[in-house]
Amino acid sequence: MKRDYYEILSVARDASIPDIKSAYRREALKHHPDRNPGDKDSEKRFKEAAEAYEVLSDPEKRKIYDRYGHQGLTGARAPQGYSSVEDILSAFGDVFGGGSLFGEFFGFSGGSGGGPRRGSSLRCEVRLSFAEMAKGATKTLSLRRPETCETCHGTGARPGTSSRTCSYCHGRGVIQQRQGFFALQTACPRCEGEGTVLDTPCADCGGAGRVPRSRDIEVKIPAGIEDGMQIRLSGEGEAGERGATPGDLYCEVRVGRHPLFSRDGNDLLCEVPITFAQASLGAEIDIPGIDGRERLSVPRGTQSGSVLRLLGKGLPDVRGRTTGDLLARVVVETPKRLSKRQEELLREFAETEESSVSPGRKGFFEKLKELFGTND
């Protein structure tokens, strides 16, 4: 069972956003893996705190969580998974002043010091039609991003030369400063946290080890994906500094509306008009489906507003587990114009209704008599 988010951050259920942010900073620093090396429980709590903060700092997600708990946070509202410390800092770096707080305490690569920095993660938006969502699609994204310099292969040094170890920090990239009881690590001011110094930088990248390039990337969108979901392409973000690990690319999927269908999870919903005769006598009718026409059996005596279900004719689950259903809400249409013969038949039918009052109408009139106390 998942722990309660308020319990994870040790805050009250009516806590303000500043209180939640402060609590998250406290928990993140307490359980940071660099402060607790090899402690799997601390690593787990570090990721739990990030997930709790993601939900409780978002007014919409928090409202849903307060009402429905963890079960309400599904689909597009589901918390983002965090596989590494870098992912968490990329998402919530602003909480720590752009990562500097982590750098001061731990020499973390997302902040100051600790060697070449991992590449930044990128975000983009992918738009799908409803039909593409139902079937799945492959989209081509055009990006311009920093990539590893092909001349120096990311080292930043001119070919034939190399960097040298920084004499000020002795290659550590950080220096330690004691302030009272605490010993803080900050980036080396001479090498700017790299641990090495370039005397002859590469002419093409200026020593950065990266150059901006345009690139086309294909992203496969699974069938049944919900509007607002994210797809993570590992390693497709910005190249890291001087050969460090590249960042990731997060693609937020936006799905267009359909003129006939709406969705509820993996179920498809549509409204189907039928005639009075079809509702009364029953009928076999064609209705639209994601794979073309579908045959729907309308039982005798179907009431307007009834929902008829076609099993397995909805949307595929994005994880490939199940398939939803197609729900057809039938609406009995009243004809606006009648031929003379149709009107005669309806009048004959109306004359017989008093002798065969339906259970629904009978119950209505009985309640009406009770309400007004009439014996008529």
C-alpha positions as CSV (number, residue, x, y, z in Angstrom):
1,M,0.0,0.0,0.0
2,K,1.2,3.5,-0.8
3,R,1.9,5.8,2.1
4,D,-0.2,8.9,2.5
5,Y,1.4,11.9,0.9
6,Y,0.7,14.2,3.8
7,E,2.3,11.6,6.1
8,I,5.4,11.4,3.9
9,L,6.0,15.1,4.1
10,S,4.8,15.4,7.7
11,V,2.4,18.2,7.0
12,A,-1.3,18.8,7.9
13,R,-4.0,18.3,5.3
14,D,-4.6,22.0,5.2
15,A,-0.9,22.9,4.8
16,S,-0.1,25.9,2.5
17,I,2.0,25.5,-0.6
18,P,5.0,27.3,1.1
19,D,4.7,24.8,4.0
20,I,4.6,21.9,1.6
21,K,7.7,23.2,-0.3
22,S,9.6,23.7,3.0
23,A,8.7,20.2,4.1
24,Y,9.8,18.7,0.8
25,R,13.2,20.5,1.1
26,R,13.6,19.1,4.5
27,E,12.8,15.5,3.5
28,A,14.9,15.6,0.3
29,L,18.0,16.8,2.2
30,K,17.4,14.3,5.0
31,H,17.1,11.3,2.6
32,H,19.4,12.4,-0.3
33,P,21.4,9.3,-1.5
34,D,24.7,11.2,-1.3
35,R,24.1,11.7,2.4
36,N,23.0,8.1,2.9
37,P,25.2,6.1,0.5
38,G,24.0,2.5,0.0
39,D,20.9,3.0,2.1
40,K,18.0,1.7,0.0
41,D,15.4,2.8,2.4
42,S,16.6,6.4,2.3
43,E,16.6,6.3,-1.5
44,K,13.0,5.0,-1.5
45,R,12.0,7.8,0.9
46,F,13.8,10.4,-1.3
47,K,11.7,9.3,-4.3
48,E,8.5,9.1,-2.2
49,A,9.0,12.7,-1.1
50,A,9.4,13.9,-4.7
51,E,6.1,12.1,-5.7
52,A,4.3,13.5,-2.7
53,Y,5.5,17.0,-3.5
54,E,4.5,16.7,-7.2
55,V,0.9,15.9,-6.2
56,L,0.5,18.2,-3.2
57,S,2.0,21.2,-4.9
58,D,-0.4,20.9,-7.8
59,P,-3.8,22.3,-6.8
60,E,-5.7,20.1,-9.3
61,K,-3.9,16.9,-8.4
62,R,-4.2,17.7,-4.7
63,K,-7.9,18.3,-4.9
64,I,-8.4,14.9,-6.6
65,Y,-6.1,13.2,-4.1
66,D,-8.0,14.7,-1.2
67,R,-11.2,13.3,-2.5
68,Y,-10.3,10.0,-4.0
69,G,-6.9,9.1,-2.6
70,H,-4.2,7.3,-4.7
71,Q,-7.0,5.6,-6.8
72,G,-7.9,9.0,-8.3
73,L,-4.5,9.7,-9.7
74,T,-4.5,7.7,-12.9
75,G,-3.9,8.3,-16.5
76,A,-2.9,11.9,-17.2
77,R,-3.1,12.7,-13.5
78,A,-0.7,9.9,-12.5
79,P,2.5,11.1,-10.8
80,Q,5.6,11.0,-12.9
81,G,8.0,8.1,-12.2
82,Y,11.5,9.1,-10.9
83,S,14.3,6.7,-11.7
84,S,17.2,8.8,-10.6
85,V,18.2,11.8,-8.5
86,E,18.8,13.7,-11.8
87,D,15.2,13.2,-12.8
88,I,14.0,14.7,-9.5
89,L,16.3,17.7,-9.7
90,S,15.3,18.3,-13.3
91,A,11.6,18.4,-12.3
92,F,11.9,20.3,-9.0
93,G,15.2,22.2,-9.3
94,D,13.4,25.5,-8.6
95,V,12.6,24.3,-5.1
96,F,16.4,24.2,-4.4
97,G,17.2,27.4,-6.1
98,G,18.1,25.8,-9.5
99,G,19.9,22.9,-7.8
100,S,22.4,25.0,-5.9
101,L,21.2,23.8,-2.5
102,F,22.0,20.2,-3.4
103,G,25.3,21.3,-4.8
104,E,26.2,23.1,-1.6
105,F,25.5,20.1,0.6
106,F,26.5,17.2,-1.7
107,G,28.5,18.5,-4.6
108,F,25.6,17.1,-6.8
109,S,26.1,17.2,-10.6
110,G,22.7,18.9,-11.0
111,G,24.0,21.9,-9.1
112,S,27.5,23.3,-8.5
113,G,30.6,21.1,-8.6
114,G,31.2,17.4,-8.9
115,G,32.6,17.2,-12.4
116,P,30.9,17.5,-15.9
117,R,27.1,18.0,-15.6
118,R,24.5,15.7,-17.0
119,G,22.6,17.1,-20.0
120,S,19.4,18.9,-19.3
121,S,16.1,17.1,-20.0
122,L,13.9,18.6,-22.7
123,R,10.1,18.8,-23.0
124,C,7.9,19.0,-26.1
125,E,4.3,18.6,-27.1
126,V,2.9,16.0,-29.5
127,R,-0.6,16.4,-31.0
128,L,-2.7,13.4,-32.0
129,S,-6.1,13.1,-33.7
130,F,-8.6,11.0,-31.9
131,A,-8.2,8.3,-34.6
132,E,-4.4,8.3,-34.1
133,M,-4.8,7.9,-30.4
134,A,-7.1,4.9,-30.9
135,K,-4.7,3.1,-33.3
136,G,-1.4,4.4,-32.1
137,A,1.0,6.5,-34.2
138,T,4.6,7.3,-34.9
139,K,5.4,11.0,-35.0
140,T,8.6,12.8,-36.1
141,L,9.8,15.6,-33.9
142,S,12.2,18.3,-35.1
143,L,14.5,19.4,-32.3
144,R,17.5,21.7,-32.0
145,R,19.6,20.7,-29.1
146,P,23.2,20.7,-27.9
147,E,25.0,17.5,-29.0
148,T,28.4,16.1,-28.4
149,C,31.1,17.9,-30.5
150,E,32.3,15.6,-33.3
151,T,35.7,17.3,-33.5
152,C,36.8,16.8,-29.9
153,H,34.3,14.0,-29.1
154,G,33.0,15.9,-26.1
155,T,36.3,16.5,-24.3
156,G,36.3,20.2,-25.1
157,A,40.1,20.0,-25.9
158,R,41.6,20.8,-29.3
159,P,42.4,17.5,-31.1
160,G,45.9,16.4,-30.1
161,T,45.7,18.1,-26.7
162,S,44.1,17.2,-23.4
163,S,42.9,18.9,-20.3
164,R,45.0,19.0,-17.1
165,T,43.9,18.4,-13.5
166,C,42.9,21.6,-11.7
167,S,45.7,22.4,-9.2
168,Y,43.3,24.4,-6.9
169,C,40.9,21.5,-6.1
170,H,43.2,18.7,-7.2
171,G,40.7,17.4,-9.7
172,R,37.8,17.0,-7.2
173,G,35.8,19.9,-8.8
174,V,34.7,21.0,-5.3
175,I,36.3,22.7,-2.3
176,Q,35.2,22.2,1.2
177,Q,34.5,25.2,3.5
178,R,33.7,24.9,7.2
179,Q,31.1,27.2,8.7
180,G,30.8,26.5,12.3
181,F,29.5,23.0,12.8
182,F,28.8,22.4,9.1
183,A,31.3,21.5,6.4
184,L,29.9,22.7,3.0
185,Q,31.1,21.8,-0.4
186,T,31.0,24.4,-3.2
187,A,32.2,24.4,-6.8
188,C,35.8,25.1,-7.4
189,P,36.0,28.7,-8.5
190,R,39.0,28.0,-10.8
191,C,37.7,25.1,-12.9
192,E,34.0,25.9,-12.2
193,G,33.4,22.4,-10.8
194,E,34.9,20.5,-13.8
195,G,38.0,19.2,-12.0
196,T,40.0,19.9,-15.1
197,V,41.3,23.0,-16.9
198,L,41.5,23.4,-20.7
199,D,44.6,25.3,-21.9
200,T,43.8,24.8,-25.6
201,P,40.0,24.5,-26.1
202,C,38.4,23.0,-29.2
203,A,37.9,25.6,-31.9
204,D,34.5,24.2,-33.0
205,C,32.8,24.1,-29.6
206,G,34.9,26.6,-27.7
207,G,35.7,24.0,-25.0
208,A,32.1,23.2,-24.1
209,G,32.3,19.8,-25.7
210,R,28.8,20.4,-27.2
211,V,27.5,22.2,-30.3
212,P,23.8,22.9,-31.2
213,R,22.4,20.7,-34.0
214,S,19.0,20.1,-35.5
215,R,17.7,16.6,-35.4
216,D,14.6,14.6,-36.4
217,I,13.5,12.1,-33.8
218,E,10.7,9.5,-34.2
219,V,8.5,8.8,-31.2
220,K,6.1,5.9,-31.1
221,I,2.8,6.7,-29.4
222,P,1.0,3.6,-28.0
223,A,-2.7,3.1,-28.8
224,G,-5.1,4.2,-26.1
225,I,-2.9,6.9,-24.6
226,E,-4.7,9.6,-22.6
227,D,-4.6,13.3,-23.2
228,G,-1.9,14.8,-21.0
229,M,0.2,11.6,-20.6
230,Q,4.0,11.9,-21.0
231,I,6.3,9.7,-23.0
232,R,9.9,9.6,-21.8
233,L,12.7,9.1,-24.4
234,S,15.8,8.2,-22.4
235,G,19.0,9.9,-23.5
236,E,17.3,12.1,-26.1
237,G,17.7,15.4,-24.2
238,E,20.7,17.7,-24.3
239,A,24.2,16.1,-24.4
240,G,26.1,16.1,-21.1
241,E,29.1,18.3,-20.6
242,R,32.4,16.7,-21.8
243,G,30.9,13.3,-22.3
244,A,28.6,13.2,-19.3
245,T,25.2,11.4,-19.5
246,P,22.7,13.0,-21.8
247,G,19.3,14.2,-20.5
248,D,15.9,12.8,-21.4
249,L,13.2,14.0,-23.7
250,Y,9.6,14.2,-22.2
251,C,6.8,14.3,-24.8
252,E,3.4,15.5,-23.5
253,V,0.6,14.0,-25.6
254,R,-2.4,16.1,-26.5
255,V,-5.4,14.3,-28.1
256,G,-7.9,16.1,-30.2
257,R,-11.7,15.8,-29.8
258,H,-13.9,13.5,-31.8
259,P,-17.2,14.7,-33.3
260,L,-19.1,11.5,-32.1
261,F,-17.1,9.8,-29.3
262,S,-16.0,10.8,-25.8
263,R,-14.0,8.5,-23.5
264,D,-14.2,7.4,-20.0
265,G,-10.9,5.5,-19.2
266,N,-10.8,2.9,-21.9
267,D,-14.5,3.0,-22.7
268,L,-15.9,4.8,-25.7
269,L,-19.2,6.7,-25.3
270,C,-21.5,7.8,-28.1
271,E,-25.1,9.0,-28.4
272,V,-27.3,7.0,-30.9
273,P,-30.7,8.3,-32.1
274,I,-33.4,5.7,-32.6
275,T,-37.1,5.9,-33.6
276,F,-40.1,5.3,-31.4
277,A,-40.8,2.1,-33.4
278,Q,-37.3,0.8,-33.0
279,A,-37.4,1.4,-29.2
280,S,-40.8,-0.2,-28.9
281,L,-40.3,-3.2,-31.2
282,G,-36.6,-3.8,-30.9
283,A,-34.2,-3.5,-33.9
284,E,-30.7,-4.2,-35.2
285,I,-29.0,-1.0,-36.2
286,D,-25.5,0.1,-37.3
287,I,-23.5,2.5,-35.1
288,P,-20.0,3.9,-35.5
289,G,-17.0,2.2,-34.0
290,I,-13.2,2.8,-34.0
291,D,-12.8,0.0,-36.5
292,G,-15.8,1.0,-38.7
293,R,-19.5,0.0,-38.4
294,E,-20.7,-2.0,-35.4
295,R,-24.0,-3.9,-35.1
296,L,-26.1,-3.0,-32.1
297,S,-29.1,-4.9,-30.9
298,V,-31.8,-2.7,-29.4
299,P,-34.1,-4.8,-27.1
300,R,-37.9,-4.4,-27.3
301,G,-39.1,-1.7,-24.9
302,T,-35.8,0.2,-24.7
303,Q,-36.3,3.5,-22.9
304,S,-34.7,6.8,-24.1
305,G,-31.4,7.3,-22.3
306,S,-30.7,3.6,-21.8
307,V,-27.0,2.7,-22.3
308,L,-26.3,-0.4,-24.4
309,R,-22.8,-2.0,-24.2
310,L,-20.6,-3.6,-26.8
311,L,-17.9,-5.6,-25.0
312,G,-14.3,-5.2,-26.2
313,K,-15.2,-2.5,-28.8
314,G,-13.6,0.4,-26.9
315,L,-10.0,1.6,-26.6
316,P,-7.0,-0.6,-25.9
317,D,-5.3,-0.1,-22.6
318,V,-2.1,1.9,-23.1
319,R,-0.2,-0.8,-21.2
320,G,-1.7,-3.6,-23.4
321,R,-3.6,-5.3,-20.6
322,T,-7.3,-5.0,-21.6
323,T,-9.7,-3.3,-24.1
324,G,-12.6,-1.1,-23.1
325,D,-16.2,-1.3,-24.2
326,L,-18.3,0.8,-26.6
327,L,-21.2,2.4,-24.7
328,A,-24.1,3.6,-26.8
329,R,-26.6,5.9,-25.1
330,V,-29.8,5.6,-27.1
331,V,-32.1,8.6,-27.5
332,V,-35.6,8.1,-28.8
333,E,-36.4,10.8,-31.4
334,T,-39.8,12.3,-31.7
335,P,-40.8,13.0,-35.3
336,K,-41.6,16.6,-36.1
337,R,-43.7,15.9,-39.2
338,L,-46.1,13.0,-39.7
339,S,-48.0,11.9,-42.7
340,K,-51.8,11.6,-42.5
341,R,-51.6,7.8,-42.2
342,Q,-48.9,8.0,-39.5
343,E,-51.0,10.4,-37.5
344,E,-54.1,8.1,-37.8
345,L,-52.0,5.1,-36.5
346,L,-50.6,7.1,-33.6
347,R,-54.1,8.3,-32.6
348,E,-55.3,4.7,-32.6
349,F,-52.3,3.7,-30.5
350,A,-53.0,6.6,-28.1
351,E,-56.6,5.4,-27.5
352,T,-55.3,2.0,-26.3
353,E,-52.7,3.5,-23.9
354,E,-55.2,4.1,-21.1
355,S,-56.0,0.4,-21.0
356,S,-52.3,-0.6,-20.9
357,V,-50.5,1.9,-18.7
358,S,-46.8,1.1,-18.5
359,P,-45.4,0.4,-15.0
360,G,-43.3,3.6,-15.1
361,R,-46.3,5.9,-15.9
362,K,-48.4,4.1,-13.4
363,G,-45.9,4.7,-10.6
364,F,-45.6,8.3,-11.6
365,F,-49.4,9.0,-11.4
366,E,-49.7,7.1,-8.1
367,K,-47.0,9.3,-6.6
368,L,-48.8,12.3,-8.0
369,K,-52.0,11.3,-6.2
370,E,-50.2,10.9,-2.9
371,L,-48.5,14.3,-3.3
372,F,-51.7,16.3,-3.9
373,G,-54.1,14.0,-2.0
374,T,-56.5,13.5,-4.9
375,N,-58.8,10.6,-5.4
376,D,-59.2,11.2,-9.2
